[in-house]
């Protein structure tokens, strides 16, 4: 398939011209009840209100309890930007991240093991690409229900859920796992491992500004410090040792997405394998701290979510992931001013070592390659008719090429 004919971000019932997913438009039965996707899926019960698409894990205004509504984010300031090389682009739209649908009887049986009140509504959340996430509303509170899919190894779930509690107890605003009546937080729903966590107020920033980036830098440093005494450990399966498998699995079709992509991947991986640092300070890292995993409420950071890539690795690698995720504009230009705010606020909380500063451009290249590879793999392997739409890997080709041209960390705005 030629690159020009591949559509990133298109799935059953969607179109590139129409961002709204058909599931976001509720159908009505002959009795006037609001119905969810496919009718039999959750949402067709008497007395239950169908919630329109929740963005950033905020509640629909019609049913949100007082104090639990998202707040709009302010405009982005005019900051210094550095251009990226011009590369081909492909279309992408926001995902509907529900792989596994939940049906009425299964849900009621599952919730009977909890003391969280009577069910009022459940709605799939249109964020994320790894797990099936639902907003769960009872007559007592709001929660997030997650069914673990795809890359999540059930053996890792005690690490993830334990880490949430550990960090929360040390002051980091993150979701708390909700235990069932038997004290266990991990159960099974619809044939998948599943857990309920507390709902965090706020909304993620669509266009992060300087304040968002600065607060993110401080929160990341606090996360690294708070995890220092976490007793469990988990290897980062998506670090340099795991990238070779992804390159090999996409070799035959990478050039369908972008001409010359396979050669770029092979050359970059060979360079990183030869130069990847092994002597950096490390511990618990988030490893996926994109803007849609950080909430703000009235301009203040109110939550950090989605710890299902968390692992033990170099702290500076986590920082490099954030440079890629927070400091490029929609036009794929690097924003020096945002990067400076993020890095300097991180340093104020946890100063970087000279070695971390030296290798930061190399780590940024590795972080760009990691997300380029997983996006490419997902795009080539997402089955037809899936309810999730893969993200465009071309974005991270641009970012990788930018970092390849960076020689010193000062180019990111870092004050030594």
C-alpha positions in Angstrom: 0.0 0.0 0.0 1.4 3.4 -0.9 2.0 5.9 1.8 -0.5 8.3 0.1 -3.3 5.8 0.5 -2.7 4.8 4.1 -5.1 6.6 6.5 -3.9 7.0 10.1 -6.7 7.6 12.5 -9.5 6.0 10.5 -11.6 3.2 12.0 -15.1 1.7 11.6 -17.7 4.4 11.3 -15.3 7.2 11.2 -14.0 9.5 8.5 -11.0 11.9 8.3 -13.3 14.8 7.6 -15.5 14.1 10.6 -13.8 14.2 14.0 -16.9 13.1 15.9 -17.3 9.3 16.3 -20.8 8.0 15.5 -20.9 6.5 19.0 -20.9 10.0 20.4 -24.4 10.6 18.9 -26.8 8.6 21.0 -29.6 6.7 19.3 -33.1 6.6 20.7 -35.3 3.5 21.1 -39.1 3.6 20.5 -39.5 4.4 24.2 -37.2 7.4 24.0 -34.4 5.9 26.0 -30.9 6.9 25.1 -28.9 4.0 23.7 -25.2 3.4 23.6 -23.2 1.9 20.7 -24.7 -1.4 19.3 -27.7 -1.2 21.6 -26.8 -4.2 23.8 -23.7 -2.4 25.1 -23.9 -0.5 28.4 -26.1 2.6 28.2 -29.5 1.1 27.3 -30.9 0.6 30.8 -33.8 2.3 32.3 -32.9 5.3 34.5 -29.4 5.6 33.1 -28.3 8.7 31.2 -26.0 8.4 28.2 -23.0 10.7 28.6 -21.7 12.4 25.5 -18.0 12.0 24.8 -15.9 12.9 27.8 -12.6 14.6 26.9 -9.8 14.6 29.3 -11.7 12.4 31.8 -14.1 15.3 32.7 -17.8 14.7 33.3 -20.6 15.8 31.0 -22.1 19.0 32.5 -25.6 17.6 32.6 -24.7 14.9 35.1 -21.5 16.1 36.8 -21.7 16.4 40.6 -20.9 19.8 41.9 -17.2 20.7 41.6 -16.4 17.9 39.2 -16.5 19.6 35.8 -13.5 20.4 33.6 -12.3 23.9 33.1 -11.2 25.3 29.7 -7.6 26.1 29.3 -6.3 29.5 28.5 -4.7 30.6 25.2 -1.2 29.8 24.4 1.3 32.7 24.5 3.4 33.7 21.6 6.7 31.9 22.4 10.0 31.3 20.6 9.7 28.4 18.2 12.4 26.6 16.2 11.3 25.0 12.8 11.4 21.3 12.1 12.3 19.8 8.7 9.5 19.6 6.3 8.3 16.0 5.9 5.2 14.3 4.4 2.1 14.3 6.6 -0.8 12.0 7.0 -4.3 12.5 8.5 -5.1 11.6 12.1 -8.1 12.2 14.4 -8.7 11.5 18.1 -9.2 7.9 19.1 -12.2 6.2 20.7 -10.2 4.1 23.1 -12.6 1.2 23.8 -11.4 -2.2 22.8 -13.7 -4.3 25.0 -17.4 -3.4 25.4 -19.1 -3.9 28.8 -22.6 -5.3 28.9 -25.3 -4.7 31.5 -25.3 -8.1 33.3 -21.6 -8.4 33.5 -21.2 -4.8 34.8 -23.8 -5.3 37.6 -22.2 -8.6 38.7 -18.8 -6.9 38.7 -20.0 -3.9 40.8 -21.7 -6.1 43.3 -18.2 -6.8 44.7 -17.8 -3.1 45.6 -19.3 -0.7 48.1 -19.4 2.4 45.9 -23.1 3.1 45.6 -25.7 2.5 42.9 -24.8 2.7 39.3 -26.0 5.8 37.4 -24.0 5.8 34.1 -21.0 4.4 32.3 -19.4 5.9 29.2 -16.3 5.0 27.1 -13.6 7.6 27.3 -12.2 8.9 24.0 -8.6 9.1 25.1 -5.6 6.7 25.2 -4.8 3.8 23.0 -3.7 1.0 25.3 -6.6 0.1 27.5 -10.4 0.3 27.6 -11.4 3.2 29.9 -14.8 4.1 31.1 -16.2 6.9 33.2 -18.3 5.2 36.0 -20.8 7.4 37.8 -22.7 6.2 40.9 -25.0 8.0 43.3 -21.9 8.5 45.6 -19.1 9.6 43.4 -17.4 9.3 40.0 -14.7 6.7 39.2 -12.6 5.4 36.3 -13.1 1.8 35.2 -10.2 0.3 33.3 -10.1 -3.0 31.4 -6.4 -3.9 30.7 -5.6 -4.7 27.1 -2.9 -5.4 24.6 0.6 -4.6 26.0 -0.4 -4.8 29.7 0.9 -8.0 31.3 -1.4 -9.0 34.1 1.7 -9.9 36.2 2.6 -6.2 36.1 -0.7 -4.9 37.5 0.3 -5.2 41.2 3.3 -3.0 40.4 1.1 -0.4 38.7 -1.7 -0.3 41.3 0.7 -0.4 44.2 2.6 2.5 42.7 -0.5 4.6 42.5 -1.1 4.2 46.2 2.5 4.7 47.1 2.8 8.0 45.2 -0.6 9.2 46.4 0.5 8.7 50.0 3.6 10.8 49.3 1.6 13.8 48.0 1.5 13.2 44.3 -2.0 13.8 42.9 -2.8 10.5 41.2 -5.8 8.1 41.1 -6.2 5.7 44.0 -7.2 2.1 43.3 -10.6 1.3 44.8 -10.7 -2.0 46.7 -13.6 -4.4 46.6 -15.4 -5.7 49.6 -12.6 -8.3 49.9 -9.9 -5.7 50.0 -8.6 -6.6 46.5 -8.4 -3.9 43.8 -7.8 -6.2 40.8 -10.6 -8.2 39.4 -12.0 -9.5 36.0 -14.6 -8.0 33.8 -15.6 -9.1 30.3 -12.7 -11.6 30.3 -10.2 -8.8 31.0 -8.3 -7.8 34.2 -10.0 -4.7 35.5 -9.8 -2.2 38.3 -11.6 0.9 39.5 -9.7 4.0 40.5 -10.8 7.4 41.9 -11.8 10.2 39.6 -9.6 13.2 39.5 -11.0 16.7 38.8 -9.6 18.8 36.0 -8.9 18.7 32.3 -5.8 18.0 30.2 -4.5 21.0 28.2 -5.0 20.9 24.5 -2.4 23.6 23.9 0.0 23.5 26.9 1.4 26.9 27.8 4.5 28.0 29.8 2.7 27.5 33.2 1.6 24.0 32.2 5.1 23.0 31.2 6.7 24.4 34.3 4.2 22.7 36.6 4.7 19.5 34.7 8.5 19.7 35.2 8.1 20.1 39.0 5.6 17.2 39.2 7.9 14.9 37.2 10.7 15.6 39.6 8.5 15.0 42.6 7.3 11.7 41.0 11.0 10.6 40.6 11.7 11.5 44.2 8.5 10.0 45.7 9.2 6.7 44.0 12.7 6.3 45.6 11.5 4.0 48.3 8.9 2.0 46.3 9.8 -1.6 47.0 8.7 -3.2 43.7 10.7 -3.0 40.4 9.7 -3.4 36.8 12.0 -3.5 33.7 11.3 -1.1 30.9 10.4 -3.4 28.1 10.2 -0.4 25.7 13.7 0.9 26.2 16.6 0.4 23.8 16.8 -3.4 24.4 13.2 -3.8 23.2 13.4 -1.6 20.1 15.1 -4.1 17.9 12.1 -6.4 18.0 9.8 -3.6 16.9 12.1 -2.6 14.0 12.2 -6.2 12.8 8.5 -6.6 13.1 7.8 -3.5 10.9 10.6 -3.9 8.4 8.6 -5.4 5.6 6.0 -2.6 5.5 7.6 0.5 7.0 8.2 2.1 3.6 4.5 1.8 2.9 4.0 4.5 5.5 6.8 6.8 4.4 9.5 6.2 1.7 12.9 5.5 3.3 11.4 5.0 6.8 12.9 1.5 7.3 16.5 2.8 6.5 16.0 5.6 9.0 14.8 3.2 11.7 17.7 0.8 11.1 20.4 3.5 11.1 19.0 5.3 14.2 18.6 2.1 16.2 22.2 1.1 15.4 23.4 4.5 16.6 21.4 4.3 19.8 22.4 0.8 20.6 26.1 1.8 20.3 25.8 4.9 22.4 23.0 4.4 24.9 24.1 5.4 28.4 24.0 2.9 31.2 25.3 5.0 34.1 22.5 7.5 34.8 20.5 8.1 38.0 17.3 6.1 37.9 14.3 4.7 39.7 10.5 4.8 39.1 9.6 6.7 35.9 6.2 7.3 34.4 7.4 6.7 30.8 4.2 8.0 29.1 3.7 11.5 30.5 1.9 13.1 27.6 -0.4 16.2 28.1 -3.5 13.9 28.1 -2.1 12.2 31.2 -1.9 15.4 33.2 -4.9 17.4 34.5 -5.2 21.0 35.5 -7.9 22.7 37.5 -8.2 26.5 37.3 -4.6 26.7 36.0 -3.1 24.4 38.7 -1.9 20.9 38.1 -4.5 18.6 39.7 -3.7 15.1 38.6 -1.3 12.7 37.0 -2.8 9.5 35.4 -2.2 6.5 33.3 0.8 4.8 35.0 0.5 1.6 32.9 3.9 2.1 31.3 5.6 3.0 34.6 8.8 1.1 35.2 12.4 1.5 36.5 14.7 3.4 34.2 16.8 6.6 33.9 15.1 9.7 35.2 16.5 11.8 32.4 14.9 9.5 29.8 11.5 10.3 31.4 12.4 14.0 31.0 13.3 13.4 27.4 9.9 11.8 26.8 8.3 15.0 28.2 10.3 17.2 25.9 8.9 15.3 22.9 5.4 15.3 24.3 5.0 18.9 25.6 7.4 21.1 23.7 6.5 20.7 20.0 3.7 22.8 18.5 0.9 21.4 16.3 2.9 22.7 13.3 5.7 20.4 14.5 8.0 23.3 15.6 10.1 22.9 18.8 9.2 25.5 21.4 12.4 26.6 23.1 10.6 28.7 25.7 8.3 25.8 26.8 11.3 23.4 27.0 13.2 25.9 29.1 10.3 26.3 31.6 9.9 22.5 31.9 13.6 21.7 32.4 14.4 24.5 34.8 11.4 23.8 37.0 12.4 20.1 37.1 16.0 21.2 38.0 14.7 23.4 40.8 13.2 20.3 42.4 15.8 17.7 41.4 19.0 19.0 39.9 20.3 17.1 36.9 23.9 15.6 37.1 26.5 16.8 34.5 26.2 13.4 32.8 22.4 13.6 32.5 22.8 17.0 30.9 25.4 15.7 28.5 23.3 12.9 27.2 19.9 14.6 27.1 19.9 15.1 23.3 20.7 11.4 22.9 17.9 10.4 25.2 15.5 12.7 23.4 16.4 10.8 20.2 15.7 7.5 21.9 12.4 8.7 23.2 11.3 9.9 19.8 12.3 6.5 18.3 10.4 4.6 20.9 7.1 6.4 20.1 7.7 6.3 16.4 8.1 2.5 16.6 5.1 1.8 18.7 2.9 4.1 16.6 4.2 2.4 13.5 3.6 -1.1 14.8 0.1 -0.2 16.0 -0.8 1.3 12.7 0.3 -1.7 10.8 -1.3 -4.2 13.1 -4.6 -2.7 14.3 -7.3 -5.0 12.9 -9.9 -3.7 10.5 -13.0 -2.6 12.4 -11.2 -1.9 15.6 -12.8 0.8 17.8 -9.5 2.5 18.3 -7.7 4.6 15.7 -3.9 4.4 15.7 -1.8 7.6 16.0 0.3 9.0 13.1 3.9 7.9 13.3 5.0 10.7 11.0 4.9 13.1 13.9 7.7 11.3 15.6 9.8 11.1 12.4 9.8 14.9 12.5 10.8 15.0 16.2 13.5 12.4 15.7 15.1 14.4 12.9 15.0 17.5 15.0 16.8 15.9 17.9 19.4 14.4 15.5 20.5 17.9 14.8 20.9 18.9 18.5 24.4 18.7 19.9 24.1 20.1 23.4 21.3 20.3 26.0 21.5 24.1 25.9 19.6 23.9 22.6 16.6 22.9 24.7 16.9 26.0 26.9 18.5 24.3 29.9 20.2 26.6 32.4 23.2 24.8 33.8 
